[in-house]
């Protein structure tokens, strides 16, 4: 009788590579990974702090309101019992102002 145990270090297979979003808007970046057991995905910012408010759900990094300091390179890290892998080509560019906020300001004047 043979017992075969399958295991695999995580491999990041896809996701959002870059994203441009307006100041004050929300942003989402996806990261997908395979491995056995299924890897857990976490995120960190290459230089600087993570945004003030963010969540990670099923590999998706979600930032509900963007500030200028949120711009930069984000790293997706996949980890399971047999190792970890990371990819850091996720770049978030923040600029401009959300049109709906600008419209509200114009209506007030």
Biopython code that builds the backbone (N, CA, C, O; Angstrom):
import numpy as np
from Bio.PDB.StructureBuilder import StructureBuilder

atoms = [
    (1, "UNK", "N", (0.833, -1.169, 0.000)),
    (1, "UNK", "CA", (0.000, 0.000, 0.000)),
    (1, "UNK", "C", (0.884, 1.240, 0.000)),
    (1, "UNK", "O", (1.805, 1.358, 0.809)),
    (2, "UNK", "N", (0.601, 2.153, -0.902)),
    (2, "UNK", "CA", (1.349, 3.396, -1.003)),
    (2, "UNK", "C", (0.478, 4.563, -0.574)),
    (2, "UNK", "O", (-0.726, 4.591, -0.827)),
    (3, "UNK", "N", (1.107, 5.514, 0.073)),
    (3, "UNK", "CA", (0.421, 6.735, 0.453)),
    (3, "UNK", "C", (1.079, 7.879, -0.298)),
    (3, "UNK", "O", (2.254, 8.176, -0.083)),
    (4, "UNK", "N", (0.328, 8.515, -1.172)),
    (4, "UNK", "CA", (0.838, 9.662, -1.925)),
    (4, "UNK", "C", (0.267, 10.931, -1.322)),
    (4, "UNK", "O", (-0.948, 11.086, -1.196)),
    (5, "UNK", "N", (1.152, 11.829, -0.954)),
    (5, "UNK", "CA", (0.726, 13.101, -0.413)),
    (5, "UNK", "C", (1.117, 14.168, -1.431)),
    (5, "UNK", "O", (2.290, 14.339, -1.763)),
    (6, "UNK", "N", (0.125, 14.862, -1.904)),
    (6, "UNK", "CA", (0.374, 15.915, -2.875)),
    (6, "UNK", "C", (0.494, 17.248, -2.157)),
    (6, "UNK", "O", (-0.333, 17.598, -1.315)),
    (7, "UNK", "N", (1.529, 17.977, -2.505)),
    (7, "UNK", "CA", (1.705, 19.302, -1.932)),
    (7, "UNK", "C", (2.382, 20.177, -2.968)),
    (7, "UNK", "O", (3.124, 19.694, -3.822)),
    (8, "UNK", "N", (2.123, 21.434, -2.882)),
    (8, "UNK", "CA", (2.740, 22.343, -3.835)),
    (8, "UNK", "C", (2.866, 23.731, -3.227)),
    (8, "UNK", "O", (1.929, 24.276, -2.643)),
    (9, "UNK", "N", (4.052, 24.273, -3.387)),
    (9, "UNK", "CA", (4.304, 25.654, -2.996)),
    (9, "UNK", "C", (3.414, 26.557, -3.863)),
    (9, "UNK", "O", (3.163, 26.229, -5.022)),
    (10, "UNK", "N", (2.934, 27.680, -3.328)),
    (10, "UNK", "CA", (2.048, 28.560, -4.095)),
    (10, "UNK", "C", (2.702, 29.129, -5.354)),
    (10, "UNK", "O", (3.897, 29.423, -5.382)),
    (11, "UNK", "N", (1.894, 29.270, -6.372)),
    (11, "UNK", "CA", (2.292, 29.929, -7.612)),
    (11, "UNK", "C", (1.227, 30.986, -7.905)),
    (11, "UNK", "O", (0.037, 30.675, -7.950)),
    (12, "UNK", "N", (1.652, 32.223, -8.103)),
    (12, "UNK", "CA", (0.714, 33.292, -8.433)),
    (12, "UNK", "C", (0.435, 33.216, -9.924)),
    (12, "UNK", "O", (1.349, 33.289, -10.746)),
    (13, "UNK", "N", (-0.839, 33.069, -10.260)),
    (13, "UNK", "CA", (-1.226, 32.797, -11.644)),
    (13, "UNK", "C", (-1.824, 33.986, -12.370)),
    (13, "UNK", "O", (-1.946, 33.951, -13.595)),
    (14, "UNK", "N", (-2.193, 35.018, -11.670)),
    (14, "UNK", "CA", (-2.789, 36.159, -12.360)),
    (14, "UNK", "C", (-3.289, 37.198, -11.402)),
    (14, "UNK", "O", (-3.130, 37.092, -10.185)),
    (15, "UNK", "N", (-3.906, 38.217, -11.987)),
    (15, "UNK", "CA", (-4.470, 39.292, -11.191)),
    (15, "UNK", "C", (-4.349, 40.620, -11.904)),
    (15, "UNK", "O", (-4.000, 40.676, -13.084)),
    (16, "UNK", "N", (-4.639, 41.679, -11.187)),
    (16, "UNK", "CA", (-4.575, 43.037, -11.721)),
    (16, "UNK", "C", (-3.115, 43.488, -11.747)),
    (16, "UNK", "O", (-2.442, 43.455, -10.717)),
    (17, "UNK", "N", (-2.622, 43.906, -12.905)),
    (17, "UNK", "CA", (-1.222, 44.319, -12.980)),
    (17, "UNK", "C", (-1.017, 45.788, -12.669)),
    (17, "UNK", "O", (-0.035, 46.147, -12.019)),
    (18, "UNK", "N", (-1.915, 46.640, -13.116)),
    (18, "UNK", "CA", (-1.823, 48.057, -12.781)),
    (18, "UNK", "C", (-3.212, 48.662, -12.837)),
    (18, "UNK", "O", (-4.108, 48.150, -13.507)),
    (19, "UNK", "N", (-3.369, 49.755, -12.124)),
    (19, "UNK", "CA", (-4.675, 50.368, -11.996)),
    (19, "UNK", "C", (-4.492, 51.861, -11.794)),
    (19, "UNK", "O", (-3.627, 52.293, -11.032)),
    (20, "UNK", "N", (-5.313, 52.648, -12.481)),
    (20, "UNK", "CA", (-5.344, 54.082, -12.272)),
    (20, "UNK", "C", (-6.728, 54.434, -11.752)),
    (20, "UNK", "O", (-7.734, 54.048, -12.349)),
    (21, "UNK", "N", (-6.785, 55.157, -10.654)),
    (21, "UNK", "CA", (-8.067, 55.520, -10.050)),
    (21, "UNK", "C", (-8.003, 56.954, -9.542)),
    (21, "UNK", "O", (-6.930, 57.469, -9.228)),
    (22, "UNK", "N", (-9.169, 57.587, -9.468)),
    (22, "UNK", "CA", (-9.249, 58.982, -9.042)),
    (22, "UNK", "C", (-9.137, 59.110, -7.527)),
    (22, "UNK", "O", (-9.548, 58.227, -6.775)),
    (23, "UNK", "N", (-8.580, 60.210, -7.114)),
    (23, "UNK", "CA", (-8.480, 60.556, -5.700)),
    (23, "UNK", "C", (-9.877, 60.550, -5.090)),
    (23, "UNK", "O", (-10.792, 61.160, -5.643)),
    (24, "UNK", "N", (-10.053, 59.874, -3.965)),
    (24, "UNK", "CA", (-11.350, 59.797, -3.298)),
    (24, "UNK", "C", (-12.224, 58.650, -3.747)),
    (24, "UNK", "O", (-13.230, 58.348, -3.104)),
    (25, "UNK", "N", (-11.855, 58.001, -4.846)),
    (25, "UNK", "CA", (-12.646, 56.859, -5.318)),
    (25, "UNK", "C", (-12.159, 55.583, -4.638)),
    (25, "UNK", "O", (-11.260, 55.625, -3.798)),
    (26, "UNK", "N", (-12.747, 54.464, -5.001)),
    (26, "UNK", "CA", (-12.311, 53.180, -4.458)),
    (26, "UNK", "C", (-11.459, 52.460, -5.503)),
    (26, "UNK", "O", (-11.495, 52.794, -6.687)),
    (27, "UNK", "N", (-10.700, 51.478, -5.050)),
    (27, "UNK", "CA", (-9.867, 50.693, -5.952)),
    (27, "UNK", "C", (-9.849, 49.239, -5.487)),
    (27, "UNK", "O", (-9.899, 48.950, -4.292)),
    (28, "UNK", "N", (-9.777, 48.339, -6.456)),
    (28, "UNK", "CA", (-9.679, 46.900, -6.167)),
    (28, "UNK", "C", (-8.600, 46.295, -7.046)),
    (28, "UNK", "O", (-8.534, 46.568, -8.244)),
    (29, "UNK", "N", (-7.756, 45.471, -6.441)),
    (29, "UNK", "CA", (-6.728, 44.749, -7.185)),
    (29, "UNK", "C", (-6.831, 43.274, -6.835)),
    (29, "UNK", "O", (-6.899, 42.907, -5.662)),
    (30, "UNK", "N", (-6.844, 42.433, -7.861)),
    (30, "UNK", "CA", (-7.003, 40.997, -7.661)),
    (30, "UNK", "C", (-5.664, 40.285, -7.732)),
    (30, "UNK", "O", (-4.752, 40.707, -8.443)),
    (31, "UNK", "N", (-5.564, 39.198, -6.981)),
    (31, "UNK", "CA", (-4.400, 38.329, -7.029)),
    (31, "UNK", "C", (-4.909, 36.892, -6.950)),
    (31, "UNK", "O", (-5.700, 36.553, -6.070)),
    (32, "UNK", "N", (-4.449, 36.056, -7.875)),
    (32, "UNK", "CA", (-4.867, 34.657, -7.904)),
    (32, "UNK", "C", (-3.652, 33.760, -7.745)),
    (32, "UNK", "O", (-2.596, 34.015, -8.325)),
    (33, "UNK", "N", (-3.811, 32.710, -6.956)),
    (33, "UNK", "CA", (-2.706, 31.791, -6.726)),
    (33, "UNK", "C", (-3.229, 30.363, -6.615)),
    (33, "UNK", "O", (-4.363, 30.132, -6.197)),
    (34, "UNK", "N", (-2.385, 29.416, -6.995)),
    (34, "UNK", "CA", (-2.714, 28.002, -6.852)),
    (34, "UNK", "C", (-1.637, 27.341, -6.007)),
    (34, "UNK", "O", (-0.523, 27.851, -5.888)),
    (35, "UNK", "N", (-1.980, 26.209, -5.426)),
    (35, "UNK", "CA", (-1.071, 25.436, -4.587)),
    (35, "UNK", "C", (-1.905, 24.497, -3.746)),
    (35, "UNK", "O", (-3.129, 24.615, -3.689)),
    (36, "UNK", "N", (-1.238, 23.564, -3.095)),
    (36, "UNK", "CA", (-1.964, 22.660, -2.209)),
    (36, "UNK", "C", (-1.183, 22.520, -0.917)),
    (36, "UNK", "O", (-0.016, 22.130, -0.950)),
    (37, "UNK", "N", (-1.787, 22.825, 0.214)),
    (37, "UNK", "CA", (-3.155, 23.329, 0.361)),
    (37, "UNK", "C", (-3.308, 24.715, -0.267)),
    (37, "UNK", "O", (-2.323, 25.405, -0.531)),
    (38, "UNK", "N", (-4.557, 25.104, -0.500)),
    (38, "UNK", "CA", (-4.860, 26.392, -1.127)),
    (38, "UNK", "C", (-4.149, 27.507, -0.372)),
    (38, "UNK", "O", (-4.293, 27.612, 0.846)),
    (39, "UNK", "N", (-3.388, 28.337, -1.069)),
    (39, "UNK", "CA", (-2.644, 29.411, -0.396)),
    (39, "UNK", "C", (-3.542, 30.514, 0.146)),
    (39, "UNK", "O", (-4.605, 30.803, -0.402)),
    (40, "UNK", "N", (-3.088, 31.120, 1.233)),
    (40, "UNK", "CA", (-3.716, 32.330, 1.757)),
    (40, "UNK", "C", (-3.010, 33.510, 1.117)),
    (40, "UNK", "O", (-1.789, 33.512, 0.963)),
    (41, "UNK", "N", (-3.792, 34.514, 0.747)),
    (41, "UNK", "CA", (-3.221, 35.682, 0.080)),
    (41, "UNK", "C", (-3.265, 36.883, 1.013)),
    (41, "UNK", "O", (-4.280, 37.164, 1.652)),
    (42, "UNK", "N", (-2.139, 37.584, 1.075)),
    (42, "UNK", "CA", (-2.067, 38.833, 1.823)),
    (42, "UNK", "C", (-1.390, 39.870, 0.923)),
    (42, "UNK", "O", (-0.797, 39.526, -0.099)),
    (43, "UNK", "N", (-1.485, 41.120, 1.309)),
    (43, "UNK", "CA", (-0.924, 42.213, 0.526)),
    (43, "UNK", "C", (-0.094, 43.119, 1.425)),
    (43, "UNK", "O", (-0.384, 43.267, 2.612)),
    (44, "UNK", "N", (0.939, 43.723, 0.850)),
    (44, "UNK", "CA", (1.640, 44.807, 1.520)),
    (44, "UNK", "C", (2.158, 45.777, 0.466)),
    (44, "UNK", "O", (2.267, 45.433, -0.711)),
    (45, "UNK", "N", (2.473, 46.977, 0.897)),
    (45, "UNK", "CA", (2.959, 48.016, -0.008)),
    (45, "UNK", "C", (4.478, 47.970, -0.018)),
    (45, "UNK", "O", (5.107, 47.897, 1.038)),
    (46, "UNK", "N", (5.071, 48.014, -1.211)),
    (46, "UNK", "CA", (6.531, 47.883, -1.344)),
    (46, "UNK", "C", (7.265, 48.984, -0.566)),
    (46, "UNK", "O", (8.191, 48.679, 0.185)),
    (47, "UNK", "N", (6.886, 50.222, -0.724)),
    (47, "UNK", "CA", (7.520, 51.333, 0.001)),
    (47, "UNK", "C", (6.414, 52.151, 0.651)),
    (47, "UNK", "O", (5.523, 52.652, -0.035)),
    (48, "UNK", "N", (6.467, 52.286, 1.943)),
    (48, "UNK", "CA", (5.450, 53.069, 2.640)),
    (48, "UNK", "C", (4.436, 52.183, 3.334)),
    (48, "UNK", "O", (4.567, 50.960, 3.385)),
    (49, "UNK", "N", (3.426, 52.843, 3.864)),
    (49, "UNK", "CA", (2.405, 52.146, 4.642)),
    (49, "UNK", "C", (1.230, 51.740, 3.768)),
    (49, "UNK", "O", (0.960, 52.336, 2.726)),
    (50, "UNK", "N", (0.548, 50.711, 4.227)),
    (50, "UNK", "CA", (-0.691, 50.310, 3.573)),
    (50, "UNK", "C", (-1.709, 51.442, 3.757)),
    (50, "UNK", "O", (-1.570, 52.264, 4.663)),
    (51, "UNK", "N", (-2.733, 51.482, 2.894)),
    (51, "UNK", "CA", (-3.767, 52.521, 3.020)),
    (51, "UNK", "C", (-4.399, 52.539, 4.410)),
    (51, "UNK", "O", (-4.318, 51.564, 5.157)),
    (52, "UNK", "N", (-5.024, 53.653, 4.739)),
    (52, "UNK", "CA", (-5.651, 53.832, 6.050)),
    (52, "UNK", "C", (-6.727, 52.786, 6.306)),
    (52, "UNK", "O", (-6.875, 52.290, 7.423)),
    (53, "UNK", "N", (-7.470, 52.459, 5.263)),
    (53, "UNK", "CA", (-8.584, 51.518, 5.397)),
    (53, "UNK", "C", (-8.562, 50.593, 4.186)),
    (53, "UNK", "O", (-8.681, 51.057, 3.052)),
    (54, "UNK", "N", (-8.413, 49.303, 4.412)),
    (54, "UNK", "CA", (-8.422, 48.350, 3.313)),
    (54, "UNK", "C", (-8.898, 47.001, 3.819)),
    (54, "UNK", "O", (-8.886, 46.738, 5.021)),
    (55, "UNK", "N", (-9.322, 46.140, 2.885)),
    (55, "UNK", "CA", (-9.689, 44.772, 3.218)),
    (55, "UNK", "C", (-9.093, 43.849, 2.169)),
    (55, "UNK", "O", (-8.807, 44.265, 1.046)),
    (56, "UNK", "N", (-8.911, 42.597, 2.549)),
    (56, "UNK", "CA", (-8.492, 41.557, 1.620)),
    (56, "UNK", "C", (-9.509, 40.439, 1.739)),
    (56, "UNK", "O", (-9.706, 39.873, 2.814)),
    (57, "UNK", "N", (-10.153, 40.126, 0.620)),
    (57, "UNK", "CA", (-11.177, 39.091, 0.602)),
    (57, "UNK", "C", (-10.984, 38.234, -0.645)),
    (57, "UNK", "O", (-11.065, 38.736, -1.766)),
    (58, "UNK", "N", (-10.731, 36.944, -0.450)),
    (58, "UNK", "CA", (-10.495, 36.018, -1.569)),
    (58, "UNK", "C", (-9.424, 36.525, -2.521)),
    (58, "UNK", "O", (-9.574, 36.414, -3.738)),
    (59, "UNK", "N", (-8.350, 37.076, -1.982)),
    (59, "UNK", "CA", (-7.239, 37.550, -2.794)),
    (59, "UNK", "C", (-7.405, 38.950, -3.351)),
    (59, "UNK", "O", (-6.486, 39.477, -3.979)),
    (60, "UNK", "N", (-8.553, 39.558, -3.135)),
    (60, "UNK", "CA", (-8.840, 40.886, -3.670)),
    (60, "UNK", "C", (-8.518, 41.949, -2.629)),
    (60, "UNK", "O", (-9.073, 41.943, -1.530)),
    (61, "UNK", "N", (-7.611, 42.868, -2.985)),
    (61, "UNK", "CA", (-7.305, 44.015, -2.134)),
    (61, "UNK", "C", (-8.292, 45.117, -2.492)),
    (61, "UNK", "O", (-8.377, 45.530, -3.648)),
    (62, "UNK", "N", (-9.036, 45.592, -1.499)),
    (62, "UNK", "CA", (-10.025, 46.637, -1.741)),
    (62, "UNK", "C", (-9.723, 47.834, -0.848)),
    (62, "UNK", "O", (-9.577, 47.708, 0.368)),
    (63, "UNK", "N", (-9.635, 48.998, -1.487)),
    (63, "UNK", "CA", (-9.389, 50.256, -0.784)),
    (63, "UNK", "C", (-10.609, 51.135, -1.045)),
    (63, "UNK", "O", (-10.830, 51.547, -2.184)),
    (64, "UNK", "N", (-11.408, 51.431, -0.016)),
    (64, "UNK", "CA", (-12.664, 52.137, -0.236)),
    (64, "UNK", "C", (-12.538, 53.619, -0.592)),
    (64, "UNK", "O", (-13.422, 54.169, -1.250)),
    (65, "UNK", "N", (-11.461, 54.269, -0.169)),
    (65, "UNK", "CA", (-11.282, 55.697, -0.477)),
    (65, "UNK", "C", (-9.794, 55.976, -0.642)),
    (65, "UNK", "O", (-9.010, 55.775, 0.285)),
    (66, "UNK", "N", (-9.411, 56.440, -1.828)),
    (66, "UNK", "CA", (-8.003, 56.648, -2.142)),
    (66, "UNK", "C", (-7.506, 58.024, -1.726)),
    (66, "UNK", "O", (-8.178, 59.038, -1.918)),
    (67, "UNK", "N", (-6.313, 58.029, -1.152)),
    (67, "UNK", "CA", (-5.590, 59.233, -0.785)),
    (67, "UNK", "C", (-4.306, 59.278, -1.622)),
    (67, "UNK", "O", (-3.892, 58.243, -2.144)),
    (68, "UNK", "N", (-3.669, 60.438, -1.765)),
    (68, "UNK", "CA", (-2.449, 60.516, -2.578)),
    (68, "UNK", "C", (-1.360, 59.525, -2.148)),
    (68, "UNK", "O", (-0.666, 58.971, -2.999)),
    (69, "UNK", "N", (-1.206, 59.300, -0.862)),
    (69, "UNK", "CA", (-0.173, 58.387, -0.365)),
    (69, "UNK", "C", (-0.427, 56.920, -0.672)),
    (69, "UNK", "O", (0.443, 56.080, -0.442)),
    (70, "UNK", "N", (-1.614, 56.601, -1.190)),
    (70, "UNK", "CA", (-1.922, 55.210, -1.528)),
    (70, "UNK", "C", (-1.280, 54.783, -2.844)),
    (70, "UNK", "O", (-1.208, 53.591, -3.144)),
    (71, "UNK", "N", (-0.812, 55.756, -3.629)),
    (71, "UNK", "CA", (-0.160, 55.423, -4.894)),
    (71, "UNK", "C", (1.126, 54.664, -4.634)),
    (71, "UNK", "O", (1.855, 54.970, -3.690)),
    (72, "UNK", "N", (1.407, 53.672, -5.469)),
    (72, "UNK", "CA", (2.650, 52.939, -5.339)),
    (72, "UNK", "C", (2.524, 51.496, -5.770)),
    (72, "UNK", "O", (1.520, 51.089, -6.354)),
    (73, "UNK", "N", (3.559, 50.729, -5.472)),
    (73, "UNK", "CA", (3.628, 49.321, -5.846)),
    (73, "UNK", "C", (3.162, 48.458, -4.684)),
    (73, "UNK", "O", (3.637, 48.597, -3.557)),
    (74, "UNK", "N", (2.229, 47.573, -4.976)),
    (74, "UNK", "CA", (1.685, 46.651, -3.975)),
    (74, "UNK", "C", (2.162, 45.240, -4.293)),
    (74, "UNK", "O", (2.326, 44.865, -5.453)),
    (75, "UNK", "N", (2.377, 44.472, -3.236)),
    (75, "UNK", "CA", (2.890, 43.120, -3.379)),
    (75, "UNK", "C", (1.832, 42.124, -2.917)),
    (75, "UNK", "O", (1.301, 42.222, -1.811)),
    (76, "UNK", "N", (1.544, 41.175, -3.780)),
    (76, "UNK", "CA", (0.652, 40.071, -3.441)),
    (76, "UNK", "C", (1.533, 38.932, -2.932)),
    (76, "UNK", "O", (2.505, 38.550, -3.584)),
    (77, "UNK", "N", (1.189, 38.398, -1.773)),
    (77, "UNK", "CA", (1.957, 37.309, -1.183)),
    (77, "UNK", "C", (1.024, 36.120, -0.956)),
    (77, "UNK", "O", (0.016, 36.232, -0.259)),
    (78, "UNK", "N", (1.373, 34.990, -1.551)),
    (78, "UNK", "CA", (0.602, 33.756, -1.385)),
    (78, "UNK", "C", (1.426, 32.801, -0.531)),
    (78, "UNK", "O", (2.615, 32.603, -0.777)),
    (79, "UNK", "N", (0.781, 32.209, 0.478)),
    (79, "UNK", "CA", (1.518, 31.358, 1.406)),
    (79, "UNK", "C", (0.674, 30.155, 1.814)),
    (79, "UNK", "O", (-0.525, 30.276, 2.066)),
    (80, "UNK", "N", (1.328, 28.986, 1.874)),
    (80, "UNK", "CA", (0.698, 27.795, 2.451)),
    (80, "UNK", "C", (1.754, 27.068, 3.282)),
    (80, "UNK", "O", (2.831, 27.609, 3.530)),
    (81, "UNK", "N", (1.452, 25.858, 3.705)),
    (81, "UNK", "CA", (2.360, 25.108, 4.577)),
    (81, "UNK", "C", (3.698, 24.768, 3.920)),
    (81, "UNK", "O", (4.654, 24.424, 4.615)),
    (82, "UNK", "N", (3.777, 24.859, 2.592)),
    (82, "UNK", "CA", (4.988, 24.428, 1.886)),
    (82, "UNK", "C", (5.812, 25.575, 1.327)),
    (82, "UNK", "O", (6.802, 25.354, 0.630)),
    (83, "UNK", "N", (5.407, 26.792, 1.631)),
    (83, "UNK", "CA", (6.223, 27.924, 1.198)),
    (83, "UNK", "C", (5.395, 29.144, 0.848)),
    (83, "UNK", "O", (4.194, 29.213, 1.113)),
    (84, "UNK", "N", (6.077, 30.101, 0.244)),
    (84, "UNK", "CA", (5.402, 31.312, -0.154)),
    (84, "UNK", "C", (5.959, 31.802, -1.484)),
    (84, "UNK", "O", (7.047, 31.414, -1.909)),
    (85, "UNK", "N", (5.190, 32.653, -2.117)),
    (85, "UNK", "CA", (5.577, 33.268, -3.373)),
    (85, "UNK", "C", (4.982, 34.666, -3.367)),
    (85, "UNK", "O", (3.932, 34.893, -2.767)),
    (86, "UNK", "N", (5.641, 35.593, -4.025)),
    (86, "UNK", "CA", (5.072, 36.929, -4.093)),
    (86, "UNK", "C", (5.354, 37.560, -5.444)),
    (86, "UNK", "O", (6.298, 37.197, -6.146)),
    (87, "UNK", "N", (4.510, 38.506, -5.777)),
    (87, "UNK", "CA", (4.637, 39.223, -7.037)),
    (87, "UNK", "C", (4.389, 40.692, -6.747)),
    (87, "UNK", "O", (3.421, 41.040, -6.070)),
    (88, "UNK", "N", (5.266, 41.565, -7.259)),
    (88, "UNK", "CA", (5.140, 42.976, -6.910)),
    (88, "UNK", "C", (5.002, 43.900, -8.111)),
    (88, "UNK", "O", (5.485, 45.032, -8.077)),
    (89, "UNK", "N", (4.361, 43.443, -9.152)),
    (89, "UNK", "CA", (4.158, 44.343, -10.279)),
    (89, "UNK", "C", (2.771, 44.983, -10.273)),
    (89, "UNK", "O", (2.310, 45.459, -11.310)),
    (90, "UNK", "N", (2.118, 45.000, -9.148)),
    (90, "UNK", "CA", (0.804, 45.629, -9.021)),
    (90, "UNK", "C", (1.012, 47.100, -8.689)),
    (90, "UNK", "O", (1.398, 47.427, -7.566)),
    (91, "UNK", "N", (0.765, 47.993, -9.645)),
    (91, "UNK", "CA", (1.000, 49.411, -9.415)),
    (91, "UNK", "C", (-0.326, 50.166, -9.413)),
    (91, "UNK", "O", (-1.128, 50.046, -10.339)),
    (92, "UNK", "N", (-0.537, 50.936, -8.366)),
    (92, "UNK", "CA", (-1.731, 51.761, -8.228)),
    (92, "UNK", "C", (-1.344, 53.216, -8.417)),
    (92, "UNK", "O", (-0.520, 53.752, -7.676)),
    (93, "UNK", "N", (-1.945, 53.851, -9.415)),
    (93, "UNK", "CA", (-1.727, 55.262, -9.685)),
    (93, "UNK", "C", (-2.966, 56.030, -9.235)),
    (93, "UNK", "O", (-4.083, 55.700, -9.635)),
    (94, "UNK", "N", (-2.773, 57.050, -8.406)),
    (94, "UNK", "CA", (-3.888, 57.837, -7.873)),
    (94, "UNK", "C", (-3.765, 59.253, -8.408)),
    (94, "UNK", "O", (-2.711, 59.879, -8.299)),
    (95, "UNK", "N", (-4.849, 59.755, -8.987)),
    (95, "UNK", "CA", (-4.804, 61.123, -9.505)),
    (95, "UNK", "C", (-6.186, 61.653, -9.805)),
    (95, "UNK", "O", (-7.145, 60.888, -9.908)),
    (96, "UNK", "N", (-6.287, 62.963, -9.945)),
    (96, "UNK", "CA", (-7.557, 63.582, -10.282)),
    (96, "UNK", "C", (-8.527, 63.569, -9.118)),
    (96, "UNK", "O", (-8.177, 63.168, -8.008)),
    (97, "UNK", "N", (-9.732, 64.006, -9.374)),
    (97, "UNK", "CA", (-10.788, 64.042, -8.373)),
    (97, "UNK", "C", (-11.994, 63.321, -8.946)),
    (97, "UNK", "O", (-12.261, 63.405, -10.145)),
    (98, "UNK", "N", (-12.709, 62.628, -8.112)),
    (98, "UNK", "CA", (-13.906, 61.912, -8.548)),
    (98, "UNK", "C", (-14.916, 62.922, -9.082)),
    (98, "UNK", "O", (-15.210, 63.918, -8.421)),
    (99, "UNK", "N", (-15.447, 62.668, -10.279)),
    (99, "UNK", "CA", (-16.383, 63.598, -10.921)),
    (99, "UNK", "C", (-17.618, 63.869, -10.075)),
    (99, "UNK", "O", (-18.096, 65.003, -10.051)),
    (100, "UNK", "N", (-18.146, 62.877, -9.388)),
    (100, "UNK", "CA", (-19.366, 63.083, -8.603)),
    (100, "UNK", "C", (-19.121, 64.052, -7.450)),
    (100, "UNK", "O", (-20.015, 64.822, -7.099)),
    (101, "UNK", "N", (-17.951, 64.030, -6.865)),
    (101, "UNK", "CA", (-17.630, 64.978, -5.787)),
    (101, "UNK", "C", (-17.543, 66.379, -6.380)),
    (101, "UNK", "O", (-18.046, 67.333, -5.788)),
    (102, "UNK", "N", (-16.915, 66.510, -7.536)),
    (102, "UNK", "CA", (-16.793, 67.797, -8.200)),
    (102, "UNK", "C", (-18.166, 68.344, -8.551)),
    (102, "UNK", "O", (-18.394, 69.543, -8.391)),
    (103, "UNK", "N", (-19.089, 67.517, -9.020)),
    (103, "UNK", "CA", (-20.443, 67.933, -9.366)),
    (103, "UNK", "C", (-21.187, 68.447, -8.147)),
    (103, "UNK", "O", (-21.898, 69.448, -8.238)),
    (104, "UNK", "N", (-21.039, 67.787, -7.014)),
    (104, "UNK", "CA", (-21.713, 68.207, -5.789)),
    (104, "UNK", "C", (-21.213, 69.582, -5.382)),
    (104, "UNK", "O", (-22.010, 70.425, -4.970)),
    (105, "UNK", "N", (-19.935, 69.826, -5.483)),
    (105, "UNK", "CA", (-19.367, 71.116, -5.132)),
    (105, "UNK", "C", (-19.936, 72.201, -6.046)),
    (105, "UNK", "O", (-20.264, 73.287, -5.568)),
    (106, "UNK", "N", (-20.061, 71.938, -7.342)),
    (106, "UNK", "CA", (-20.605, 72.916, -8.275)),
    (106, "UNK", "C", (-22.065, 73.233, -7.965)),
    (106, "UNK", "O", (-22.473, 74.389, -8.080)),
    (107, "UNK", "N", (-22.845, 72.258, -7.582)),
    (107, "UNK", "CA", (-24.252, 72.473, -7.259)),
    (107, "UNK", "C", (-24.398, 73.379, -6.038)),
    (107, "UNK", "O", (-25.321, 74.191, -5.972)),
    (108, "UNK", "N", (-23.496, 73.242, -5.078)),
    (108, "UNK", "CA", (-23.567, 74.059, -3.862)),
    (108, "UNK", "C", (-23.305, 75.524, -4.132)),
    (108, "UNK", "O", (-23.756, 76.378, -3.368)),
    (109, "UNK", "N", (-22.592, 75.837, -5.191)),
    (109, "UNK", "CA", (-22.274, 77.227, -5.495)),
    (109, "UNK", "C", (-23.260, 77.705, -6.497)),
    (109, "UNK", "O", (-23.201, 78.860, -6.918)),
]
sb = StructureBuilder()
sb.init_structure("model")
sb.init_model(0)
sb.init_chain("A")
sb.init_seg("    ")
for serial, (resi, resn, name, xyz) in enumerate(atoms, 1):
    if name == "N":
        sb.init_residue(resn, " ", resi, " ")
    sb.init_atom(name, np.array(xyz, "f"), 0.0, 1.0, " ", f" {name:<3s}", serial, name[0])
structure = sb.get_structure()
